Every structure is written in structure tokens, then in C-alpha cells.
Amino acid sequence: MKVVIVGASFAGVSAAVAVRKQHPEAEILIIEKQNDIGFLSGGLHLYLQGIVKNLQEAVFIKKEQLAAAHIHLLLESIVVDVDTQQQLLTYYFRNDKNFLTYDKLILATGSGQWSHKIEGSDSPRMIKYKYLADAQAAIQQLQQSQSIAIIGGGQIGAEALASLLSLKKEIHLFESMDYLLAKYFDQEMVENVQKDLSQAGVIFHFGETVAAIQDLETGVLISTQSQQVQTDCGLFALNIRPKLDFLDSAIQQRTDQTIVVDQFLQTTAKNVFAIGDCIDLENSLAEQRYLPLVNNAVRAGLVVASNLKEPILPFVGSLRTIATKVFNYYLASTGITEAEGFFYPGEIAVTELEQLGLPFTSKELIKGKLIYDKRTHQLLGAQLVSKLNCLEKINTLALSIQTKQTLESLMQNDYFYQPAFSNVLDITNHLGASALWSEHHEN
Ligand SMILES: Cc1cc2nc3c(=O)[nH]c(=O)nc-3n(C[C@H](O)[C@H](O)[C@H](O)COP(=O)(O)OP(=O)(O)OC[C@H]3O[C@@H](n4cnc5c(N)ncnc54)[C@H](O)[C@@H]3O)c2cc1C
């Protein structure tokens, strides 16, 4: 079996490694248009925060590791045509046109930091940094700039602003929603984070959609529906989208260019699969279905390997579990927000509380919120915010949602107790109990 994978990032590499494990006889080939692999999309943040000393350290895999697993890598090779009838790819290695046949094709072409909606978004003064070369160029540009406009207040934008604050820059953040991280948190959960960031000097422009970016001699002019702001440069932290105009029409795509796949990650063309940022996830709890996250890409890569010969393992989809650190705050979220409850077919209820995370070793509170089905008590979403690192707890809550736990069982989840490392009642048990108590009280 000859398995060809297009794209050697999180999804493609994960699929290649899993195919090698499950199909030792397979010939595996990955085609990648970059000249190297493995750079972490948020590598620039790690560098700016001093977590890595140079960008080359910000990688999750090296090409030697793939070679050791007998996975062949074609770098600097861009796929320009997919013919699903003849099971044939056309690609360019530098300027040379080449052809490649496949038995099974896995599309893992991801997404890019581009926007056709913002005029002038290709300006060289608008920093994009998903790939190593761009991130390298970004460092110099950021160093030379005193004022920076960040476009987008999601996870990427929030992390970028926290990284740039430490460099003492003037930061403007433009976000069309009304508050920071609005996709993942309800407003009251991030109020303190925003207040502290404003006090530290960040200038927020919420409810402002950037329509155009104009290059000036000494900077960029950012235009929204209501104002114009000039800064030395801009930084793209936008919702990212795939660009897939080279696929043949047998591979059905949505209007946003994402590839349609079934639960086994099969596209509408025979022997063609798609994973990672180039698909959207129908089986997500959230209203939003395009969920470009590393964990989705990696898990889909593992699952697709099981389905190459026959469809046996459905992909469970995504709860949109995220966690991050912004300024002094650890923030984590999974499942739906209260605001998204509007789209949920049943009636939702919420509970919120604050408790000391580690009473004997820290004075920091953890603020937690739980969203659940009011009738069945099934868990739907959770959010945690604290100055204490409580991020791992979101994985427990995500698992509780994934395994369809109710308030009654969440309250009883079995955890260790050791006074230096935990609380007598863990906040996740406490959230379950608190929701039940408020239901009793209401009744
Ligand atoms: C700045 C930034 C920070 C982020 N931080 C996080 C984070 O902390 N946590 C998180 O979960 N997610 C994060 N994300 C999102 C995350 O990067 C993506 O979800 C992830 O990269 C998806 O992996 P993928 O393999 O599907 O696609 P991609 O990483 O986009 O990779 C696709 C690969 O395919 C190649 N390719 C595309 N077209 C072709 C072609 N025609 N021929 C050959 N090769 C091709 C590309 O060169 C690329 O290497 C971040 C994104 C950005 C931009």
C-alpha cells in the first residue's frame, strides 16, 4: 500500500507515524512545500517569552526521526493538482514538474494566516509567523517597532499581546467581538484579565472589525468601521482558514474551502482522506465547527491510520479544549460557553464559584464555571481562570464531558488528597456539587 500524505505538520506527521505503526508494510511519503518540518506555530511566542533561546528549538519533530521510521519526506515540493480518477498528484519540486501515484491519499494541508476580507492584509508590515522563515523575519521587525497593532483577540492574539507586553511595546488590539477570548470564555470570566492588561498599557479596540490595512512610509494605517489607527507594524492573529483550490471536484469542499469528511475522515473521493485544519468538525458540541487546534490535528492523524483499509474507527470530534497563559493569568476552557447555550437544543444552566486552589501553599483563587443541561444534568462546558497554574484540570473536565458525565458523577470523581498539592474538595468536584445545590435550592 502506497500512502501519500500532503502536508508535514501536526496532522500529516501524526498520520505518518500511526500508519507506520499499524501498516508496517506500507510505503509512506509526505510531500511538504516548506524546506523543513516541525516548527511550532506559536514558536515566536515561546521565543519572545524567553522559553526557547532560538526559534530552531521550537520544533515538535525532526526530519531525521521520520527517516528513522522509513517515512520518506519530499521537501520544497508543492502539490498543484489532485486527480482522484487516476489517483495521481502533480507537484513542483522547485521549478520541476513531477507526478506521483497513490493507493491512499491523506490531505493534511492545514490552514494559513491570510484574510481575503481585509484589504491590504498581504502588506509586508503585517507580520505572520506560522512558519519558521516568517517567524525569523518577525523578530527583527518587532524589535524595530515601538507600536504594534494586533489583529484578532483570540488565543493567538492574547498570547501575542502578553509576549509583546514584556518587550515594553505600545500595543493596540483589534477584535470584532466585545471582549478577549470570546470564543472560549463568557465575559465575566475574563474581566479581570482584561482590566489588568489595560492597566499595563494595552489599548483595546473591541467591537471593531478591521476592514483595511494601508502601507505608509513609516508604518501601517489600520482602518475599522469607526476609526483609523497608525502603528509601526501589525501582527496577524486571525482565525485561520485553508486554501485548497488545487483539489479536483470529486473532493467536496464547503464555501470556506474546508474539505467535507465523514466520521471516518474519508472525503467524498475514493481512497482520499483529510485531517487537521483543512476539515471542519461536524461532531463538535460547540456551534462553531471550524476548530483549528493542534490536538484535533494530531488525534485525527492517529484515527485516520485505522481507517485506511476499511472504515472502522470513528473520529470523536472536538470539544474545543484550550488552555493558555496570558499576562499573570492561566485560562482554560472546554465545551460550550454560556453565550453559546443559545444554540444548544435543550435548556442550559450554569454554576460559578471561586475557591482556593492550594490552601496551604498559595493564596490564589481559582474561578470556575460549569455549563450543563438543566434537565439531564449532563455536562456541556467548563471554564477556569486563576493566577495559579490549574490548566491540567481542564483535561479532567473535558474527559468528563466527553464521557457524558452528569453533575451527580462529576461531584464524585475520585482524586487524591495531599495537602501540599490539592484541596480537600477539588474545584471540579465542587462545581458539580455547587450546581446540584443550586438546583435543590431552586426547587
Ligand atoms: C501563531 C499561531 C499559534 C498557534 N498556537 C496554537 C496552540 O498553542 N495550540 C493549538 O492547539 N493550536 C495553535 N494554533 C493552531 C495550530 O497551529 C493548527 O491547528 C495546526 O497547525 C494544524 O495542523 P495541521 O497539520 O492541520 O496544519 P498546518 O500546521 O497548517 O500544516 C499544513 C502543512 O501543509 C503544507 N502544505 C499546505 N499546502 C500544501 C501543498 N499544496 N503542497 C505541499 N504542502 C502543503 C504546509 O506547508 C504545512 O506545513 C496556532 C496557530 C497559529 C497561526
The ligand as an ORCA input file, in Angstrom:
! r2SCAN-3c Opt
* xyz 0 1
  C       0.563     31.760     15.660
  C      -0.224     30.527     15.906
  C      -0.201     29.924     17.173
  C      -0.957     28.781     17.430
  N      -0.918     28.219     18.677
  C      -1.654     27.117     18.935
  C      -1.625     26.484     20.222
  O      -0.924     26.933     21.136
  N      -2.401     25.398     20.408
  C      -3.194     24.875     19.428
  O      -3.882     23.886     19.645
  N      -3.215     25.425     18.181
  C      -2.471     26.522     17.923
  N      -2.504     27.081     16.666
  C      -3.261     26.393     15.600
  C      -2.386     25.267     15.052
  O      -1.203     25.821     14.539
  C      -3.083     24.468     13.964
  O      -4.285     23.947     14.457
  C      -2.187     23.326     13.482
  O      -1.014     23.839     12.910
  C      -2.909     22.440     12.465
  O      -2.039     21.470     11.999
  P      -2.199     20.854     10.530
  O      -1.171     19.799     10.416
  O      -3.617     20.510     10.278
  O      -1.916     22.056      9.536
  P      -0.728     23.096      9.365
  O       0.060     23.206     10.617
  O      -1.314     24.303      8.779
  O       0.235     22.393      8.305
  C      -0.123     22.122      6.998
  C       1.137     21.802      6.223
  O       0.791     21.508      4.872
  C       1.708     22.144      4.000
  N       1.024     22.359      2.730
  C      -0.116     23.071      2.517
  N      -0.483     23.038      1.227
  C       0.448     22.279      0.592
  C       0.623     21.872     -0.764
  N      -0.240     22.222     -1.722
  N       1.697     21.093     -1.060
  C       2.591     20.711     -0.103
  N       2.466     21.084      1.193
  C       1.406     21.841      1.541
  C       2.075     23.437      4.722
  O       3.310     23.963      4.288
  C       2.108     22.980      6.178
  O       3.378     22.565      6.592
  C      -1.757     28.222     16.396
  C      -1.773     28.819     15.114
  C      -1.023     29.952     14.875
  C      -1.057     30.580     13.498
*
